[in-house]
Amino acid sequence: MQTAAVLAASQASVPISTQVASAGIRQIVVAIQEVGVRGIATTDGCIRRSRINTAVGCNTVGVERAVCRGVGRRPAVNWFGGVADKVGCATVGRQVGLDIPRSGYTGSDCSCLLPGAPTAVTAVAASGKVTLSWTAPSGGAASYNILRSTTKGSGYTSIGTATTTSFVNSGLTNGVQYYYVVQASNGASCNSVNSREKVCGGGIYCDDFESGTAPNWTVSNGTFAASLSSNNYVYKQTQTGSTTAGRYAYKASSTANYTVQAAVRVTQFGDTTSSSRAGVAARYSNSTTSYTFGLAGNNTLTLQKGYATAITNCAAIAFTVSLNTWYTLKIVVSGTSIKTYVNGTLKHSCTDSTITAANSAGLFTGSGGTPGTLADFDDVFIY
């Protein structure tokens, strides 16, 4: 039993030292110098419930203190006051002695040094594979979990792990689009939240503009830029006014036979004619040399050569276009064959031998009216 003198001595300030182990796990060592009052020593950044003697609570002035005053009781308040503890437990919201992690963390104890989410995830398409890269969170991580889905925003399943900040997802079927996220991990049940989603697949090129830039696209007669929209980046064409040549952003291709797929959302038509359009282009060289497939202001789907030249036996197809609605448009060119799709449904199947060179894959808008046709593009996939 402690004497009154010892108890009085326990009212003094008690020094603490905090050490960080080489593995990144914070060690909190409590050295209590007063006679007869024992503190705790942990190796995982947690404050355990044994040997904390207190009656009325802890010092919470933002500095680690070793002793809560009194004998034989645990405080129901924070043991640390405002001290950043990267294990996600023993600071604001941590109740001493209850082993309850603060809101937003998981685990039955506090041994997890919870990492932040990876950032700046990139994806590079190639035949049969996707190479993912990312930036490590502040403080690093022991490893990374890579997850994938065929549904945007949900349904992710694990496809592997990595100990570096890159991963190759191989064995893919070209043309199948996947949605990837990456988690940082410091062990089982010690994973970060998901990174931002990255869209890609096996093929030639993919771009979801989540970097906030579009360095791989060349713009002709328009104003295209990556822009944040509802927490996701899209590629916007915002130049207004009528034009007889169309507005294009294009990406060079080394082959003449490929598919161009993109999510397209028209936010404004220049007028209600077939020349007000937005969509995807293949074998683009200039405004008159390309195949263009788009949503039109007169509620049709049009497949044309260049900006406004009809293709024999490829008439416009009636299709109700709703503004501010996403549609997945696809044009497939192979030899003289040209096919188009909307949301996976075949719309055109034609032949034309006018344009055979590889040229570029592209995105476009056009307008026969003064307001101009404005549109957003996302999840571009060339394969």
C-alpha positions as CSV (number, residue, x, y, z in Angstrom):
1,M,0.0,0.0,0.0
2,Q,1.3,3.5,-0.8
3,T,1.9,6.0,1.9
4,A,0.6,9.6,1.9
5,A,4.1,10.8,1.1
6,V,4.3,8.6,-1.9
7,L,0.9,9.7,-3.1
8,A,1.9,13.3,-2.7
9,A,5.1,12.6,-4.7
10,S,2.9,11.3,-7.5
11,Q,1.5,14.7,-8.1
12,A,4.7,15.9,-9.7
13,S,5.2,16.0,-13.5
14,V,6.5,12.8,-14.9
15,P,8.7,12.7,-18.0
16,I,8.0,10.5,-21.1
17,S,10.1,9.5,-24.0
18,T,8.7,8.4,-27.3
19,Q,10.7,6.2,-29.6
20,V,9.9,5.0,-33.2
21,A,11.0,1.5,-34.0
22,S,12.8,0.7,-37.3
23,A,9.7,-1.1,-38.6
24,G,7.7,2.1,-38.2
25,I,5.7,1.1,-35.1
26,R,5.7,3.8,-32.5
27,Q,6.9,2.8,-29.1
28,I,5.6,4.7,-26.1
29,V,7.8,4.3,-23.1
30,V,6.5,5.6,-19.8
31,A,9.1,6.2,-17.2
32,I,7.6,7.1,-13.9
33,Q,10.2,8.4,-11.5
34,E,8.1,8.8,-8.4
35,V,8.4,6.0,-5.9
36,G,5.6,3.5,-5.7
37,V,3.6,4.6,-8.8
38,R,4.1,2.3,-11.8
39,G,3.4,3.3,-15.3
40,I,3.1,1.3,-18.5
41,A,5.5,0.5,-21.4
42,T,4.0,-0.4,-24.8
43,T,5.6,-1.5,-28.0
44,D,2.7,-0.9,-30.3
45,G,1.6,2.7,-29.6
46,C,-1.3,1.7,-27.4
47,I,-2.1,2.7,-23.9
48,R,-2.9,-0.5,-22.0
49,R,-5.3,-0.6,-19.1
50,S,-3.0,-2.2,-16.6
51,R,-1.0,0.0,-14.2
52,I,-2.6,3.3,-14.9
53,N,-3.5,4.7,-11.5
54,T,-6.0,7.6,-11.6
55,A,-8.8,9.1,-9.7
56,V,-9.9,12.2,-11.6
57,G,-8.5,12.1,-15.1
58,C,-5.3,13.0,-17.0
59,N,-3.3,16.0,-18.0
60,T,-4.6,17.1,-21.4
61,V,-2.5,20.2,-22.2
62,G,-1.1,18.8,-25.5
63,V,2.0,17.3,-23.9
64,E,2.4,13.6,-23.0
65,R,2.2,13.1,-19.2
66,A,2.9,9.8,-17.5
67,V,0.6,9.8,-14.5
68,C,-3.1,10.4,-14.0
69,R,-3.5,11.6,-10.4
70,G,-4.7,9.2,-7.8
71,V,-4.8,5.5,-7.2
72,G,-6.8,2.6,-8.3
73,R,-9.0,4.0,-11.0
74,R,-8.8,4.4,-14.8
75,P,-9.9,7.7,-16.4
76,A,-12.8,7.8,-18.9
77,V,-11.1,10.6,-20.8
78,N,-8.2,10.8,-23.2
79,W,-4.8,10.0,-21.8
80,F,-3.1,12.1,-24.4
81,G,-4.3,15.6,-25.0
82,G,-3.7,16.7,-28.6
83,V,-0.6,14.6,-29.2
84,A,-0.6,13.2,-32.8
85,D,-0.4,9.4,-32.6
86,K,-0.1,7.8,-36.0
87,V,-1.3,4.4,-34.9
88,G,-4.8,5.7,-35.1
89,C,-5.6,5.0,-31.5
90,A,-4.1,6.8,-28.5
91,T,-5.0,10.4,-29.0
92,V,-8.2,12.3,-29.4
93,G,-11.1,9.8,-29.1
94,R,-9.0,7.1,-27.4
95,Q,-10.4,6.0,-24.1
96,V,-7.6,4.7,-21.8
97,G,-8.2,1.2,-20.6
98,L,-11.0,0.3,-23.0
99,D,-8.9,-0.6,-26.0
100,I,-11.4,1.2,-28.3
101,P,-9.8,2.7,-31.4
102,R,-11.1,6.2,-32.3
103,S,-13.7,6.7,-35.0
104,G,-12.5,5.7,-38.5
105,Y,-10.1,3.0,-37.4
106,T,-10.4,-0.7,-37.1
107,G,-8.9,-3.5,-35.0
108,S,-9.4,-4.9,-31.5
109,D,-6.2,-3.4,-30.3
110,C,-4.0,-0.5,-31.3
111,S,-1.0,-2.3,-32.9
112,C,-1.9,-1.1,-36.4
113,L,0.0,1.8,-37.8
114,L,-2.8,2.7,-40.1
115,P,-1.4,4.1,-43.5
116,G,-2.9,6.8,-45.6
117,A,-4.3,5.9,-49.1
118,P,-2.0,5.8,-52.1
119,T,-2.3,8.9,-54.4
120,A,-1.7,9.8,-58.1
121,V,-2.6,6.3,-59.4
122,T,-1.7,5.9,-63.1
123,A,-2.4,3.2,-65.6
124,V,-0.7,2.3,-68.8
125,A,-2.4,0.0,-71.3
126,A,-0.6,-2.5,-73.4
127,S,-1.7,-5.6,-75.3
128,G,-3.0,-8.1,-72.7
129,K,-1.9,-6.1,-69.6
130,V,-2.2,-2.9,-67.6
131,T,0.7,-1.4,-65.6
132,L,-0.4,0.5,-62.5
133,S,1.8,3.0,-60.6
134,W,1.1,5.2,-57.6
135,T,2.6,7.5,-55.0
136,A,3.1,6.1,-51.5
137,P,1.3,7.7,-48.6
138,S,3.2,9.9,-46.2
139,G,4.9,7.5,-43.8
140,G,5.0,4.7,-46.3
141,A,3.4,1.3,-46.1
142,A,4.6,-2.3,-45.7
143,S,2.7,-3.4,-48.8
144,Y,-0.1,-2.6,-51.2
145,N,-3.4,-4.4,-52.1
146,I,-4.6,-4.1,-55.7
147,L,-8.3,-4.5,-56.3
148,R,-10.3,-4.6,-59.6
149,S,-13.9,-4.5,-60.8
150,T,-15.8,-4.5,-64.1
151,T,-18.3,-2.1,-62.5
152,K,-17.5,1.5,-61.9
153,G,-17.4,2.4,-58.3
154,S,-18.1,-1.0,-56.7
155,G,-17.6,-4.7,-56.7
156,Y,-13.8,-4.7,-56.2
157,T,-12.0,-7.9,-55.6
158,S,-8.3,-8.5,-54.8
159,I,-6.0,-9.4,-57.7
160,G,-2.7,-9.2,-56.0
161,T,-0.3,-7.4,-53.7
162,A,2.9,-5.4,-54.2
163,T,5.8,-4.2,-52.0
164,T,6.7,-1.5,-54.4
165,T,4.6,1.3,-55.9
166,S,3.8,-0.5,-59.1
167,F,1.9,-3.6,-60.3
168,V,1.4,-5.3,-63.6
169,N,-2.0,-6.9,-64.2
170,S,-1.3,-9.3,-67.0
171,G,-3.3,-12.0,-68.9
172,L,-6.0,-9.6,-69.8
173,T,-8.4,-9.8,-72.8
174,N,-7.9,-6.7,-74.9
175,G,-11.0,-4.5,-74.9
176,V,-12.3,-5.4,-71.5
177,Q,-12.4,-2.3,-69.3
178,Y,-11.5,-2.6,-65.6
179,Y,-11.8,-0.2,-62.6
180,Y,-8.8,-0.4,-60.3
181,V,-8.2,0.8,-56.7
182,V,-5.1,0.5,-54.5
183,Q,-4.9,0.2,-50.7
184,A,-1.8,0.7,-48.6
185,S,-1.3,-1.9,-45.9
186,N,0.6,-2.4,-42.7
187,G,-0.7,-5.9,-42.1
188,A,-3.9,-7.9,-41.9
189,S,-6.8,-5.7,-41.0
190,C,-4.6,-2.7,-41.2
191,N,-5.4,-1.3,-44.7
192,S,-6.0,2.2,-45.8
193,V,-9.2,3.4,-47.6
194,N,-9.2,2.9,-51.3
195,S,-7.2,5.2,-53.6
196,R,-9.1,7.1,-56.3
197,E,-10.4,4.7,-59.0
198,K,-8.4,4.2,-62.2
199,V,-10.0,3.0,-65.4
200,C,-8.0,1.0,-68.0
201,G,-7.7,-2.3,-69.8
202,G,-5.6,-4.3,-72.1
203,G,-5.1,-2.5,-75.4
204,I,-3.4,0.6,-76.8
205,Y,-4.3,3.5,-74.6
206,C,-6.5,4.5,-71.7
207,D,-7.3,7.9,-70.0
208,D,-9.8,8.8,-67.3
209,F,-8.2,12.3,-66.8
210,E,-8.0,11.7,-63.0
211,S,-4.5,13.3,-63.0
212,G,-6.3,16.6,-63.7
213,T,-4.3,17.1,-66.9
214,A,-4.4,15.7,-70.5
215,P,-0.8,15.9,-71.8
216,N,-1.2,13.1,-74.3
217,W,-4.0,14.9,-76.3
218,T,-3.6,17.4,-79.2
219,V,-6.4,19.9,-79.6
220,S,-7.6,21.2,-83.0
221,N,-10.1,24.1,-83.1
222,G,-11.6,23.9,-79.6
223,T,-11.0,24.3,-75.9
224,F,-10.5,21.0,-74.3
225,A,-9.2,20.6,-70.7
226,A,-9.5,18.2,-67.8
227,S,-11.9,19.6,-65.2
228,L,-13.3,18.4,-61.9
229,S,-16.9,17.5,-62.1
230,S,-18.8,15.9,-59.1
231,N,-15.6,14.7,-57.5
232,N,-14.2,13.1,-60.7
233,Y,-12.2,14.6,-63.5
234,V,-13.6,14.7,-67.1
235,Y,-12.3,16.1,-70.3
236,K,-14.5,19.2,-71.2
237,Q,-14.9,20.9,-74.6
238,T,-16.1,24.4,-73.6
239,Q,-15.5,26.6,-76.7
240,T,-18.8,28.2,-77.8
241,G,-19.9,29.6,-81.1
242,S,-20.7,27.9,-84.5
243,T,-18.1,26.1,-86.5
244,T,-18.0,24.4,-89.9
245,A,-15.0,22.3,-89.1
246,G,-15.8,20.7,-85.8
247,R,-13.6,20.7,-82.6
248,Y,-11.2,17.8,-82.0
249,A,-8.8,16.4,-79.5
250,Y,-6.9,13.5,-80.8
251,K,-4.3,10.9,-79.8
252,A,-1.9,9.4,-82.4
253,S,-2.2,5.8,-83.3
254,S,0.3,3.5,-84.9
255,T,-2.3,1.1,-86.4
256,A,-5.2,1.6,-88.7
257,N,-7.4,-1.0,-87.1
258,Y,-8.6,-0.3,-83.6
259,T,-11.6,0.7,-81.4
260,V,-12.2,4.1,-79.8
261,Q,-14.5,4.0,-76.8
262,A,-15.4,6.9,-74.5
263,A,-18.1,8.0,-72.1
264,V,-19.8,11.1,-73.7
265,R,-22.1,13.6,-72.1
266,V,-23.6,16.5,-74.1
267,T,-24.3,19.5,-71.9
268,Q,-25.5,21.8,-74.7
269,F,-26.3,21.4,-78.4
270,G,-25.7,24.4,-80.7
271,D,-29.0,23.7,-82.4
272,T,-31.4,20.9,-83.3
273,T,-29.7,19.8,-86.5
274,S,-27.5,16.8,-87.3
275,S,-24.5,19.1,-87.5
276,S,-24.6,19.7,-83.8
277,R,-22.8,16.6,-82.5
278,A,-20.5,15.1,-80.0
279,G,-18.7,11.8,-80.0
280,V,-15.7,9.7,-81.0
281,A,-13.5,9.7,-84.1
282,A,-11.2,7.1,-85.8
283,R,-8.5,7.6,-88.4
284,Y,-8.5,11.3,-87.8
285,S,-6.1,13.4,-89.8
286,N,-8.1,16.7,-90.1
287,S,-11.7,17.9,-90.1
288,T,-12.4,16.3,-93.5
289,T,-10.3,13.1,-93.1
290,S,-11.7,10.9,-90.3
291,Y,-14.6,8.8,-89.4
292,T,-16.8,10.4,-86.8
293,F,-19.6,8.8,-84.7
294,G,-21.7,11.0,-82.5
295,L,-24.9,12.0,-80.7
296,A,-26.7,14.7,-82.7
297,G,-29.0,17.6,-81.8
298,N,-31.8,16.3,-83.9
299,N,-32.0,13.1,-81.8
300,T,-30.1,10.8,-84.1
301,L,-26.8,8.9,-84.1
302,T,-24.7,9.9,-87.1
303,L,-21.7,8.1,-88.7
304,Q,-19.9,10.4,-91.2
305,K,-16.6,11.0,-93.0
306,G,-15.0,14.1,-91.5
307,Y,-17.3,16.6,-90.0
308,A,-20.4,16.4,-92.2
309,T,-20.0,14.0,-95.2
310,A,-22.4,11.1,-95.4
311,I,-21.2,7.5,-95.8
312,T,-23.1,5.5,-98.3
313,N,-25.5,3.0,-96.7
314,C,-24.7,4.4,-93.2
315,A,-27.8,6.6,-92.6
316,A,-28.5,8.4,-89.3
317,I,-30.4,6.3,-86.8
318,A,-33.1,7.8,-84.6
319,F,-32.0,8.0,-81.0
320,T,-33.3,10.2,-78.2
321,V,-30.4,12.1,-76.7
322,S,-30.9,13.5,-73.2
323,L,-28.6,16.4,-72.1
324,N,-26.3,15.8,-69.1
325,T,-26.6,12.0,-69.5
326,W,-23.6,9.8,-70.0
327,Y,-23.5,7.4,-73.0
328,T,-20.7,5.0,-73.9
329,L,-19.9,5.5,-77.6
330,K,-17.7,3.2,-79.6
331,I,-16.4,3.1,-83.1
332,V,-14.6,0.1,-84.5
333,V,-12.5,0.4,-87.7
334,S,-11.0,-2.7,-89.3
335,G,-10.0,-2.6,-93.0
336,T,-13.0,-1.2,-94.8
337,S,-15.4,-2.2,-92.1
338,I,-16.9,0.4,-89.7
339,K,-19.1,-0.4,-86.7
340,T,-20.6,1.8,-84.1
341,Y,-22.1,1.0,-80.6
342,V,-24.0,2.9,-77.9
343,N,-23.9,1.4,-74.4
344,G,-22.7,-1.9,-75.9
345,T,-25.5,-2.1,-78.5
346,L,-24.6,-2.3,-82.2
347,K,-25.9,0.7,-84.2
348,H,-24.1,0.9,-87.5
349,S,-22.3,-1.8,-89.6
350,C,-21.0,-0.3,-92.9
351,T,-18.1,-0.4,-95.3
352,D,-16.0,2.5,-96.7
353,S,-12.6,2.5,-98.3
354,T,-12.0,6.3,-98.4
355,I,-9.8,6.5,-95.3
356,T,-7.3,3.7,-94.7
357,A,-4.3,5.3,-93.0
358,A,-3.7,4.9,-89.3
359,N,-3.9,8.6,-88.3
360,S,-5.3,9.3,-84.9
361,A,-8.1,8.4,-82.5
362,G,-10.1,11.3,-81.3
363,L,-13.0,13.0,-79.5
364,F,-15.0,15.8,-81.1
365,T,-17.9,18.3,-80.9
366,G,-19.5,20.3,-83.7
367,S,-22.1,23.0,-84.0
368,G,-24.4,24.4,-86.7
369,G,-25.7,26.9,-84.2
370,T,-24.2,30.0,-82.5
371,P,-24.3,28.7,-78.9
372,G,-22.0,25.9,-79.8
373,T,-22.1,22.2,-78.7
374,L,-20.5,21.6,-75.3
375,A,-19.7,18.1,-74.1
376,D,-17.7,16.1,-71.5
377,F,-15.6,13.0,-72.2
378,D,-14.3,10.4,-69.8
379,D,-13.0,6.8,-69.5
380,V,-11.4,6.9,-73.0
381,F,-10.2,3.4,-74.1
382,I,-8.4,2.6,-77.4
383,Y,-7.7,-1.0,-78.2
